[in-house]
């Protein structure tokens, strides 16, 4: 496995991990109805999104199918988290019925 490929793999995993962490933060912030925590989670989300986008741009072709899939999943999770943040911000207190 060439060095570059390996580095990409690591970057990808990092981005995916960051996405998941951001997701968790969002959910915690939501359950606490904590606006500050929400803002932090949102920042982390945006960072993770940038990472993922960079990965997509720089690596497109070189990624194998599994990597593509992981990246896709990270993107979906990030989008989900973004929606959750928007919901949570629009109802700064937790409303159970908002969680589908």
Biopython code that builds the backbone (N, CA, C, O; Angstrom):
import numpy as np
from Bio.PDB.StructureBuilder import StructureBuilder

atoms = [
    (1, "UNK", "N", (0.856, -1.198, 0.000)),
    (1, "UNK", "CA", (0.000, 0.000, 0.000)),
    (1, "UNK", "C", (0.891, 1.248, 0.000)),
    (1, "UNK", "O", (1.657, 1.453, 0.941)),
    (2, "UNK", "N", (0.802, 2.068, -1.026)),
    (2, "UNK", "CA", (1.660, 3.262, -1.083)),
    (2, "UNK", "C", (1.409, 4.194, 0.095)),
    (2, "UNK", "O", (0.316, 4.240, 0.657)),
    (3, "UNK", "N", (2.442, 4.923, 0.444)),
    (3, "UNK", "CA", (2.391, 5.807, 1.617)),
    (3, "UNK", "C", (1.200, 6.764, 1.550)),
    (3, "UNK", "O", (0.471, 6.952, 2.525)),
    (4, "UNK", "N", (1.027, 7.356, 0.378)),
    (4, "UNK", "CA", (-0.017, 8.374, 0.244)),
    (4, "UNK", "C", (-1.395, 7.783, 0.520)),
    (4, "UNK", "O", (-2.227, 8.390, 1.194)),
    (5, "UNK", "N", (-1.607, 6.616, -0.003)),
    (5, "UNK", "CA", (-2.882, 5.929, 0.190)),
    (5, "UNK", "C", (-3.137, 5.750, 1.684)),
    (5, "UNK", "O", (-4.244, 5.955, 2.180)),
    (6, "UNK", "N", (-2.083, 5.364, 2.372)),
    (6, "UNK", "CA", (-2.168, 5.121, 3.803)),
    (6, "UNK", "C", (-2.533, 6.398, 4.553)),
    (6, "UNK", "O", (-3.363, 6.392, 5.462)),
    (7, "UNK", "N", (-1.906, 7.468, 4.156)),
    (7, "UNK", "CA", (-2.162, 8.753, 4.802)),
    (7, "UNK", "C", (-3.612, 9.170, 4.578)),
    (7, "UNK", "O", (-4.275, 9.687, 5.477)),
    (8, "UNK", "N", (-4.078, 8.936, 3.378)),
    (8, "UNK", "CA", (-5.466, 9.265, 3.059)),
    (8, "UNK", "C", (-6.407, 8.486, 3.968)),
    (8, "UNK", "O", (-7.375, 9.020, 4.508)),
    (9, "UNK", "N", (-6.090, 7.217, 4.115)),
    (9, "UNK", "CA", (-6.914, 6.352, 4.961)),
    (9, "UNK", "C", (-7.010, 6.941, 6.366)),
    (9, "UNK", "O", (-8.085, 6.980, 6.965)),
    (10, "UNK", "N", (-5.876, 7.394, 6.877)),
    (10, "UNK", "CA", (-5.861, 7.955, 8.227)),
    (10, "UNK", "C", (-6.673, 9.240, 8.290)),
    (10, "UNK", "O", (-7.460, 9.456, 9.212)),
    (11, "UNK", "N", (-6.464, 10.085, 7.291)),
    (11, "UNK", "CA", (-7.208, 11.342, 7.252)),
    (11, "UNK", "C", (-8.705, 11.077, 7.208)),
    (11, "UNK", "O", (-9.502, 11.744, 7.868)),
    (12, "UNK", "N", (-9.050, 10.094, 6.419)),
    (12, "UNK", "CA", (-10.456, 9.747, 6.263)),
    (12, "UNK", "C", (-11.039, 9.295, 7.594)),
    (12, "UNK", "O", (-12.103, 9.753, 8.011)),
    (13, "UNK", "N", (-10.330, 8.396, 8.249)),
    (13, "UNK", "CA", (-10.817, 7.884, 9.530)),
    (13, "UNK", "C", (-10.935, 9.015, 10.540)),
    (13, "UNK", "O", (-11.880, 9.066, 11.326)),
    (14, "UNK", "N", (-9.968, 9.916, 10.508)),
    (14, "UNK", "CA", (-10.001, 11.066, 11.410)),
    (14, "UNK", "C", (-11.256, 11.898, 11.155)),
    (14, "UNK", "O", (-11.961, 12.287, 12.086)),
    (15, "UNK", "N", (-11.515, 12.158, 9.896)),
    (15, "UNK", "CA", (-12.676, 12.971, 9.532)),
    (15, "UNK", "C", (-13.965, 12.292, 9.977)),
    (15, "UNK", "O", (-14.873, 12.933, 10.506)),
    (16, "UNK", "N", (-14.025, 10.979, 9.749)),
    (16, "UNK", "CA", (-15.220, 10.230, 10.140)),
    (16, "UNK", "C", (-15.387, 10.273, 11.651)),
    (16, "UNK", "O", (-16.495, 10.449, 12.159)),
    (17, "UNK", "N", (-14.287, 10.111, 12.360)),
    (17, "UNK", "CA", (-14.335, 10.153, 13.823)),
    (17, "UNK", "C", (-14.813, 11.517, 14.297)),
    (17, "UNK", "O", (-15.669, 11.619, 15.175)),
    (18, "UNK", "N", (-14.253, 12.554, 13.708)),
    (18, "UNK", "CA", (-14.647, 13.908, 14.087)),
    (18, "UNK", "C", (-16.132, 14.128, 13.851)),
    (18, "UNK", "O", (-16.820, 14.764, 14.649)),
    (19, "UNK", "N", (-16.601, 13.597, 12.756)),
    (19, "UNK", "CA", (-18.021, 13.728, 12.447)),
    (19, "UNK", "C", (-18.857, 13.064, 13.536)),
    (19, "UNK", "O", (-19.853, 13.620, 13.998)),
    (20, "UNK", "N", (-18.437, 11.870, 13.936)),
    (20, "UNK", "CA", (-19.205, 11.142, 14.955)),
    (20, "UNK", "C", (-19.154, 11.859, 16.294)),
    (20, "UNK", "O", (-20.156, 11.932, 17.006)),
    (21, "UNK", "N", (-17.980, 12.388, 16.635)),
    (21, "UNK", "CA", (-17.846, 13.122, 17.893)),
    (21, "UNK", "C", (-18.767, 14.333, 17.886)),
    (21, "UNK", "O", (-19.462, 14.618, 18.862)),
    (22, "UNK", "N", (-18.755, 15.025, 16.777)),
    (22, "UNK", "CA", (-19.603, 16.207, 16.665)),
    (22, "UNK", "C", (-21.066, 15.818, 16.845)),
    (22, "UNK", "O", (-21.829, 16.515, 17.514)),
    (23, "UNK", "N", (-21.445, 14.693, 16.239)),
    (23, "UNK", "CA", (-22.804, 14.185, 16.382)),
    (23, "UNK", "C", (-23.147, 13.969, 17.849)),
    (23, "UNK", "O", (-24.200, 14.397, 18.323)),
    (24, "UNK", "N", (-22.255, 13.308, 18.555)),
    (24, "UNK", "CA", (-22.496, 13.024, 19.970)),
    (24, "UNK", "C", (-22.645, 14.323, 20.742)),
    (24, "UNK", "O", (-23.522, 14.456, 21.596)),
    (25, "UNK", "N", (-21.788, 15.269, 20.434)),
    (25, "UNK", "CA", (-21.854, 16.554, 21.123)),
    (25, "UNK", "C", (-23.194, 17.223, 20.882)),
    (25, "UNK", "O", (-23.793, 17.803, 21.788)),
    (26, "UNK", "N", (-23.647, 17.132, 19.656)),
    (26, "UNK", "CA", (-24.933, 17.741, 19.322)),
    (26, "UNK", "C", (-26.034, 17.112, 20.162)),
    (26, "UNK", "O", (-26.875, 17.811, 20.728)),
    (27, "UNK", "N", (-26.020, 15.799, 20.236)),
    (27, "UNK", "CA", (-27.076, 15.111, 20.973)),
    (27, "UNK", "C", (-27.022, 15.448, 22.460)),
    (27, "UNK", "O", (-28.058, 15.632, 23.099)),
    (28, "UNK", "N", (-25.825, 15.525, 23.001)),
    (28, "UNK", "CA", (-25.683, 15.902, 24.409)),
    (28, "UNK", "C", (-26.203, 17.315, 24.619)),
    (28, "UNK", "O", (-26.990, 17.572, 25.530)),
    (29, "UNK", "N", (-25.757, 18.216, 23.775)),
    (29, "UNK", "CA", (-26.168, 19.610, 23.903)),
    (29, "UNK", "C", (-27.683, 19.715, 23.826)),
    (29, "UNK", "O", (-28.306, 20.501, 24.540)),
    (30, "UNK", "N", (-28.263, 18.906, 22.943)),
    (30, "UNK", "CA", (-29.714, 18.909, 22.784)),
    (30, "UNK", "C", (-30.398, 18.445, 24.055)),
    (30, "UNK", "O", (-31.362, 19.055, 24.517)),
    (31, "UNK", "N", (-29.892, 17.368, 24.610)),
    (31, "UNK", "CA", (-30.563, 16.798, 25.777)),
    (31, "UNK", "C", (-30.411, 17.719, 26.981)),
    (31, "UNK", "O", (-31.231, 17.684, 27.898)),
    (32, "UNK", "N", (-29.369, 18.539, 26.982)),
    (32, "UNK", "CA", (-29.186, 19.474, 28.093)),
    (32, "UNK", "C", (-29.838, 20.817, 27.790)),
    (32, "UNK", "O", (-29.937, 21.681, 28.660)),
    (33, "UNK", "N", (-30.278, 20.980, 26.557)),
    (33, "UNK", "CA", (-30.812, 22.267, 26.104)),
    (33, "UNK", "C", (-29.841, 23.380, 26.453)),
    (33, "UNK", "O", (-30.219, 24.391, 27.045)),
    (34, "UNK", "N", (-28.603, 23.184, 26.085)),
    (34, "UNK", "CA", (-27.528, 24.100, 26.443)),
    (34, "UNK", "C", (-27.046, 24.838, 25.192)),
    (34, "UNK", "O", (-26.354, 24.260, 24.354)),
    (35, "UNK", "N", (-27.412, 26.107, 25.071)),
    (35, "UNK", "CA", (-27.068, 26.867, 23.854)),
    (35, "UNK", "C", (-25.563, 26.938, 23.608)),
    (35, "UNK", "O", (-25.114, 26.848, 22.465)),
    (36, "UNK", "N", (-24.782, 27.100, 24.681)),
    (36, "UNK", "CA", (-23.330, 27.177, 24.520)),
    (36, "UNK", "C", (-22.779, 25.880, 23.955)),
    (36, "UNK", "O", (-21.976, 25.878, 23.022)),
    (37, "UNK", "N", (-23.223, 24.791, 24.534)),
    (37, "UNK", "CA", (-22.767, 23.479, 24.068)),
    (37, "UNK", "C", (-23.158, 23.277, 22.607)),
    (37, "UNK", "O", (-22.416, 22.683, 21.825)),
    (38, "UNK", "N", (-24.324, 23.778, 22.263)),
    (38, "UNK", "CA", (-24.787, 23.676, 20.876)),
    (38, "UNK", "C", (-23.847, 24.414, 19.938)),
    (38, "UNK", "O", (-23.482, 23.910, 18.876)),
    (39, "UNK", "N", (-23.465, 25.605, 20.345)),
    (39, "UNK", "CA", (-22.569, 26.387, 19.496)),
    (39, "UNK", "C", (-21.241, 25.676, 19.305)),
    (39, "UNK", "O", (-20.700, 25.637, 18.200)),
    (40, "UNK", "N", (-20.724, 25.118, 20.381)),
    (40, "UNK", "CA", (-19.474, 24.372, 20.290)),
    (40, "UNK", "C", (-19.631, 23.193, 19.343)),
    (40, "UNK", "O", (-18.792, 22.948, 18.476)),
    (41, "UNK", "N", (-20.710, 22.483, 19.528)),
    (41, "UNK", "CA", (-20.958, 21.319, 18.688)),
    (41, "UNK", "C", (-21.035, 21.741, 17.228)),
    (41, "UNK", "O", (-20.563, 21.037, 16.335)),
    (42, "UNK", "N", (-21.631, 22.888, 17.005)),
    (42, "UNK", "CA", (-21.781, 23.362, 15.634)),
    (42, "UNK", "C", (-20.424, 23.683, 15.022)),
    (42, "UNK", "O", (-20.170, 23.379, 13.856)),
    (43, "UNK", "N", (-19.556, 24.300, 15.817)),
    (43, "UNK", "CA", (-18.216, 24.600, 15.324)),
    (43, "UNK", "C", (-17.482, 23.320, 14.964)),
    (43, "UNK", "O", (-16.834, 23.228, 13.922)),
    (44, "UNK", "N", (-17.597, 22.341, 15.842)),
    (44, "UNK", "CA", (-16.906, 21.087, 15.583)),
    (44, "UNK", "C", (-17.453, 20.426, 14.318)),
    (44, "UNK", "O", (-16.714, 19.844, 13.524)),
    (45, "UNK", "N", (-18.756, 20.535, 14.162)),
    (45, "UNK", "CA", (-19.405, 19.998, 12.968)),
    (45, "UNK", "C", (-18.845, 20.637, 11.714)),
    (45, "UNK", "O", (-18.516, 19.955, 10.744)),
    (46, "UNK", "N", (-18.742, 21.951, 11.748)),
    (46, "UNK", "CA", (-18.278, 22.656, 10.560)),
    (46, "UNK", "C", (-16.850, 22.253, 10.226)),
    (46, "UNK", "O", (-16.504, 22.087, 9.057)),
    (47, "UNK", "N", (-16.025, 22.098, 11.252)),
    (47, "UNK", "CA", (-14.656, 21.641, 11.025)),
    (47, "UNK", "C", (-14.657, 20.271, 10.366)),
    (47, "UNK", "O", (-13.959, 20.033, 9.380)),
    (48, "UNK", "N", (-15.442, 19.396, 10.923)),
    (48, "UNK", "CA", (-15.504, 18.042, 10.381)),
    (48, "UNK", "C", (-15.993, 18.075, 8.935)),
    (48, "UNK", "O", (-15.509, 17.327, 8.085)),
    (49, "UNK", "N", (-16.958, 18.952, 8.671)),
    (49, "UNK", "CA", (-17.486, 19.056, 7.310)),
    (49, "UNK", "C", (-16.410, 19.527, 6.339)),
    (49, "UNK", "O", (-16.291, 19.018, 5.224)),
    (50, "UNK", "N", (-15.632, 20.503, 6.783)),
    (50, "UNK", "CA", (-14.551, 20.993, 5.931)),
    (50, "UNK", "C", (-13.557, 19.879, 5.643)),
    (50, "UNK", "O", (-13.119, 19.690, 4.508)),
    (51, "UNK", "N", (-13.215, 19.152, 6.687)),
    (51, "UNK", "CA", (-12.282, 18.034, 6.526)),
    (51, "UNK", "C", (-12.791, 17.063, 5.477)),
    (51, "UNK", "O", (-12.069, 16.655, 4.567)),
    (52, "UNK", "N", (-14.047, 16.710, 5.632)),
    (52, "UNK", "CA", (-14.645, 15.732, 4.733)),
    (52, "UNK", "C", (-14.652, 16.259, 3.299)),
    (52, "UNK", "O", (-14.371, 15.522, 2.353)),
    (53, "UNK", "N", (-14.976, 17.540, 3.152)),
    (53, "UNK", "CA", (-15.011, 18.121, 1.811)),
    (53, "UNK", "C", (-13.624, 18.127, 1.181)),
    (53, "UNK", "O", (-13.463, 17.808, 0.003)),
    (54, "UNK", "N", (-12.626, 18.493, 1.979)),
    (54, "UNK", "CA", (-11.255, 18.475, 1.474)),
    (54, "UNK", "C", (-10.888, 17.080, 1.007)),
    (54, "UNK", "O", (-10.298, 16.893, -0.057)),
    (55, "UNK", "N", (-11.246, 16.115, 1.821)),
    (55, "UNK", "CA", (-10.952, 14.732, 1.462)),
    (55, "UNK", "C", (-11.614, 14.370, 0.141)),
    (55, "UNK", "O", (-11.005, 13.743, -0.725)),
    (56, "UNK", "N", (-12.860, 14.771, 0.005)),
    (56, "UNK", "CA", (-13.591, 14.441, -1.216)),
    (56, "UNK", "C", (-12.914, 15.063, -2.434)),
    (56, "UNK", "O", (-12.752, 14.422, -3.473)),
    (57, "UNK", "N", (-12.523, 16.326, -2.281)),
    (57, "UNK", "CA", (-11.919, 17.019, -3.409)),
    (57, "UNK", "C", (-10.558, 16.435, -3.751)),
    (57, "UNK", "O", (-10.260, 16.179, -4.917)),
    (58, "UNK", "N", (-9.740, 16.227, -2.738)),
    (58, "UNK", "CA", (-8.353, 15.871, -3.013)),
    (58, "UNK", "C", (-8.207, 14.415, -3.418)),
    (58, "UNK", "O", (-7.231, 14.051, -4.074)),
    (59, "UNK", "N", (-9.157, 13.581, -3.039)),
    (59, "UNK", "CA", (-8.916, 12.162, -3.211)),
    (59, "UNK", "C", (-9.848, 11.436, -4.142)),
    (59, "UNK", "O", (-9.562, 10.330, -4.602)),
    (60, "UNK", "N", (-10.966, 12.071, -4.413)),
    (60, "UNK", "CA", (-11.967, 11.433, -5.246)),
    (60, "UNK", "C", (-11.624, 10.059, -5.797)),
    (60, "UNK", "O", (-12.117, 9.040, -5.313)),
    (61, "UNK", "N", (-10.779, 10.045, -6.807)),
    (61, "UNK", "CA", (-10.560, 8.820, -7.566)),
    (61, "UNK", "C", (-9.826, 7.759, -6.760)),
    (61, "UNK", "O", (-10.094, 6.567, -6.907)),
    (62, "UNK", "N", (-8.901, 8.192, -5.909)),
    (62, "UNK", "CA", (-8.003, 7.233, -5.279)),
    (62, "UNK", "C", (-8.665, 6.442, -4.160)),
    (62, "UNK", "O", (-8.118, 5.447, -3.684)),
    (63, "UNK", "N", (-9.820, 6.879, -3.753)),
    (63, "UNK", "CA", (-10.467, 6.162, -2.657)),
    (63, "UNK", "C", (-11.071, 4.863, -3.156)),
    (63, "UNK", "O", (-11.642, 4.807, -4.246)),
    (64, "UNK", "N", (-10.942, 3.834, -2.362)),
    (64, "UNK", "CA", (-11.610, 2.586, -2.729)),
    (64, "UNK", "C", (-13.071, 2.653, -2.292)),
    (64, "UNK", "O", (-13.491, 3.605, -1.633)),
    (65, "UNK", "N", (-13.822, 1.653, -2.660)),
    (65, "UNK", "CA", (-15.268, 1.684, -2.437)),
    (65, "UNK", "C", (-15.604, 1.846, -0.959)),
    (65, "UNK", "O", (-16.521, 2.585, -0.601)),
    (66, "UNK", "N", (-14.866, 1.159, -0.115)),
    (66, "UNK", "CA", (-15.175, 1.199, 1.310)),
    (66, "UNK", "C", (-14.924, 2.599, 1.863)),
    (66, "UNK", "O", (-15.697, 3.101, 2.679)),
    (67, "UNK", "N", (-13.852, 3.213, 1.416)),
    (67, "UNK", "CA", (-13.539, 4.565, 1.867)),
    (67, "UNK", "C", (-14.619, 5.532, 1.406)),
    (67, "UNK", "O", (-15.071, 6.395, 2.159)),
    (68, "UNK", "N", (-15.019, 5.366, 0.153)),
    (68, "UNK", "CA", (-16.087, 6.208, -0.389)),
    (68, "UNK", "C", (-17.313, 6.111, 0.503)),
    (68, "UNK", "O", (-17.956, 7.110, 0.824)),
    (69, "UNK", "N", (-17.618, 4.882, 0.891)),
    (69, "UNK", "CA", (-18.821, 4.638, 1.682)),
    (69, "UNK", "C", (-18.698, 5.299, 3.051)),
    (69, "UNK", "O", (-19.634, 5.936, 3.535)),
    (70, "UNK", "N", (-17.534, 5.138, 3.663)),
    (70, "UNK", "CA", (-17.310, 5.739, 4.981)),
    (70, "UNK", "C", (-17.487, 7.241, 4.903)),
    (70, "UNK", "O", (-18.112, 7.860, 5.763)),
    (71, "UNK", "N", (-16.922, 7.810, 3.851)),
    (71, "UNK", "CA", (-16.996, 9.248, 3.676)),
    (71, "UNK", "C", (-18.450, 9.679, 3.501)),
    (71, "UNK", "O", (-18.902, 10.662, 4.088)),
    (72, "UNK", "N", (-19.166, 8.921, 2.682)),
    (72, "UNK", "CA", (-20.575, 9.183, 2.437)),
    (72, "UNK", "C", (-21.340, 9.186, 3.757)),
    (72, "UNK", "O", (-22.183, 10.047, 4.005)),
    (73, "UNK", "N", (-21.027, 8.209, 4.589)),
    (73, "UNK", "CA", (-21.721, 8.066, 5.856)),
    (73, "UNK", "C", (-21.419, 9.260, 6.755)),
    (73, "UNK", "O", (-22.306, 9.801, 7.415)),
    (74, "UNK", "N", (-20.163, 9.653, 6.767)),
    (74, "UNK", "CA", (-19.772, 10.806, 7.575)),
    (74, "UNK", "C", (-20.547, 12.037, 7.136)),
    (74, "UNK", "O", (-21.021, 12.818, 7.961)),
    (75, "UNK", "N", (-20.668, 12.197, 5.827)),
    (75, "UNK", "CA", (-21.391, 13.346, 5.293)),
    (75, "UNK", "C", (-22.848, 13.313, 5.738)),
    (75, "UNK", "O", (-23.404, 14.330, 6.152)),
    (76, "UNK", "N", (-23.453, 12.144, 5.650)),
    (76, "UNK", "CA", (-24.851, 12.012, 6.072)),
    (76, "UNK", "C", (-25.003, 12.340, 7.553)),
    (76, "UNK", "O", (-25.921, 13.058, 7.949)),
    (77, "UNK", "N", (-24.095, 11.808, 8.362)),
    (77, "UNK", "CA", (-24.177, 12.055, 9.800)),
    (77, "UNK", "C", (-24.021, 13.533, 10.094)),
    (77, "UNK", "O", (-24.704, 14.080, 10.960)),
    (78, "UNK", "N", (-23.123, 14.173, 9.374)),
    (78, "UNK", "CA", (-22.913, 15.601, 9.577)),
    (78, "UNK", "C", (-24.165, 16.384, 9.219)),
    (78, "UNK", "O", (-24.559, 17.305, 9.936)),
    (79, "UNK", "N", (-24.783, 16.016, 8.115)),
    (79, "UNK", "CA", (-26.001, 16.707, 7.707)),
    (79, "UNK", "C", (-27.103, 16.538, 8.744)),
    (79, "UNK", "O", (-27.829, 17.477, 9.068)),
    (80, "UNK", "N", (-27.206, 15.329, 9.248)),
    (80, "UNK", "CA", (-28.198, 15.030, 10.277)),
    (80, "UNK", "C", (-27.953, 15.912, 11.496)),
    (80, "UNK", "O", (-28.871, 16.534, 12.030)),
    (81, "UNK", "N", (-26.713, 15.948, 11.916)),
    (81, "UNK", "CA", (-26.360, 16.726, 13.096)),
    (81, "UNK", "C", (-26.677, 18.196, 12.874)),
    (81, "UNK", "O", (-27.158, 18.884, 13.774)),
    (82, "UNK", "N", (-26.404, 18.663, 11.673)),
    (82, "UNK", "CA", (-26.681, 20.056, 11.345)),
    (82, "UNK", "C", (-28.175, 20.345, 11.497)),
    (82, "UNK", "O", (-28.564, 21.374, 12.049)),
    (83, "UNK", "N", (-28.990, 19.441, 11.011)),
    (83, "UNK", "CA", (-30.438, 19.610, 11.127)),
    (83, "UNK", "C", (-30.855, 19.618, 12.592)),
    (83, "UNK", "O", (-31.683, 20.427, 13.011)),
    (84, "UNK", "N", (-30.276, 18.715, 13.356)),
    (84, "UNK", "CA", (-30.616, 18.641, 14.772)),
    (84, "UNK", "C", (-30.273, 19.949, 15.461)),
    (84, "UNK", "O", (-31.027, 20.436, 16.304)),
    (85, "UNK", "N", (-29.135, 20.511, 15.098)),
    (85, "UNK", "CA", (-28.727, 21.769, 15.709)),
    (85, "UNK", "C", (-29.734, 22.856, 15.370)),
    (85, "UNK", "O", (-30.135, 23.633, 16.236)),
    (86, "UNK", "N", (-30.137, 22.907, 14.119)),
    (86, "UNK", "CA", (-31.080, 23.943, 13.717)),
    (86, "UNK", "C", (-32.399, 23.795, 14.468)),
    (86, "UNK", "O", (-32.981, 24.776, 14.930)),
    (87, "UNK", "N", (-32.853, 22.566, 14.581)),
    (87, "UNK", "CA", (-34.075, 22.315, 15.352)),
    (87, "UNK", "C", (-33.880, 22.773, 16.789)),
    (87, "UNK", "O", (-34.701, 23.502, 17.345)),
    (88, "UNK", "N", (-32.787, 22.332, 17.369)),
    (88, "UNK", "CA", (-32.545, 22.626, 18.779)),
    (88, "UNK", "C", (-32.442, 24.127, 19.005)),
    (88, "UNK", "O", (-32.901, 24.636, 20.027)),
    (89, "UNK", "N", (-31.846, 24.829, 18.062)),
    (89, "UNK", "CA", (-31.700, 26.264, 18.234)),
    (89, "UNK", "C", (-33.041, 26.967, 18.091)),
    (89, "UNK", "O", (-33.285, 27.995, 18.723)),
    (90, "UNK", "N", (-33.895, 26.414, 17.266)),
    (90, "UNK", "CA", (-35.175, 27.073, 17.060)),
    (90, "UNK", "C", (-36.120, 26.836, 18.236)),
    (90, "UNK", "O", (-37.108, 27.552, 18.399)),
    (91, "UNK", "N", (-35.816, 25.836, 19.047)),
    (91, "UNK", "CA", (-36.666, 25.563, 20.226)),
    (91, "UNK", "C", (-35.808, 25.454, 21.467)),
    (91, "UNK", "O", (-35.757, 24.387, 22.079)),
    (92, "UNK", "N", (-35.134, 26.517, 21.859)),
    (92, "UNK", "CA", (-34.025, 26.404, 22.806)),
    (92, "UNK", "C", (-34.310, 25.543, 24.045)),
    (92, "UNK", "O", (-33.466, 25.471, 24.938)),
    (93, "UNK", "N", (-35.444, 24.907, 24.117)),
    (93, "UNK", "CA", (-35.638, 23.913, 25.179)),
    (93, "UNK", "C", (-36.003, 22.580, 24.535)),
    (93, "UNK", "O", (-36.593, 22.554, 23.455)),
    (94, "UNK", "N", (-35.658, 21.473, 25.190)),
    (94, "UNK", "CA", (-35.875, 20.184, 24.537)),
    (94, "UNK", "C", (-37.363, 19.868, 24.419)),
    (94, "UNK", "O", (-38.109, 19.958, 25.394)),
    (95, "UNK", "N", (-37.774, 19.505, 23.238)),
    (95, "UNK", "CA", (-39.158, 19.097, 23.024)),
    (95, "UNK", "C", (-39.124, 17.688, 22.462)),
    (95, "UNK", "O", (-38.656, 17.467, 21.345)),
    (96, "UNK", "N", (-39.611, 16.761, 23.220)),
    (96, "UNK", "CA", (-39.457, 15.359, 22.844)),
    (96, "UNK", "C", (-40.101, 15.063, 21.499)),
    (96, "UNK", "O", (-39.584, 14.266, 20.716)),
    (97, "UNK", "N", (-41.213, 15.696, 21.239)),
    (97, "UNK", "CA", (-41.929, 15.364, 20.016)),
    (97, "UNK", "C", (-41.156, 15.822, 18.778)),
    (97, "UNK", "O", (-41.491, 15.434, 17.659)),
    (98, "UNK", "N", (-40.131, 16.639, 18.972)),
    (98, "UNK", "CA", (-39.348, 17.087, 17.816)),
    (98, "UNK", "C", (-38.410, 15.998, 17.324)),
    (98, "UNK", "O", (-37.898, 16.070, 16.206)),
    (99, "UNK", "N", (-38.187, 15.003, 18.143)),
    (99, "UNK", "CA", (-37.254, 13.951, 17.732)),
    (99, "UNK", "C", (-38.002, 12.854, 17.003)),
    (99, "UNK", "O", (-38.794, 12.118, 17.593)),
    (100, "UNK", "N", (-37.742, 12.759, 15.731)),
    (100, "UNK", "CA", (-38.482, 11.794, 14.919)),
    (100, "UNK", "C", (-37.935, 10.395, 15.133)),
    (100, "UNK", "O", (-38.429, 9.441, 14.534)),
]
sb = StructureBuilder()
sb.init_structure("model")
sb.init_model(0)
sb.init_chain("A")
sb.init_seg("    ")
for serial, (resi, resn, name, xyz) in enumerate(atoms, 1):
    if name == "N":
        sb.init_residue(resn, " ", resi, " ")
    sb.init_atom(name, np.array(xyz, "f"), 0.0, 1.0, " ", f" {name:<3s}", serial, name[0])
structure = sb.get_structure()
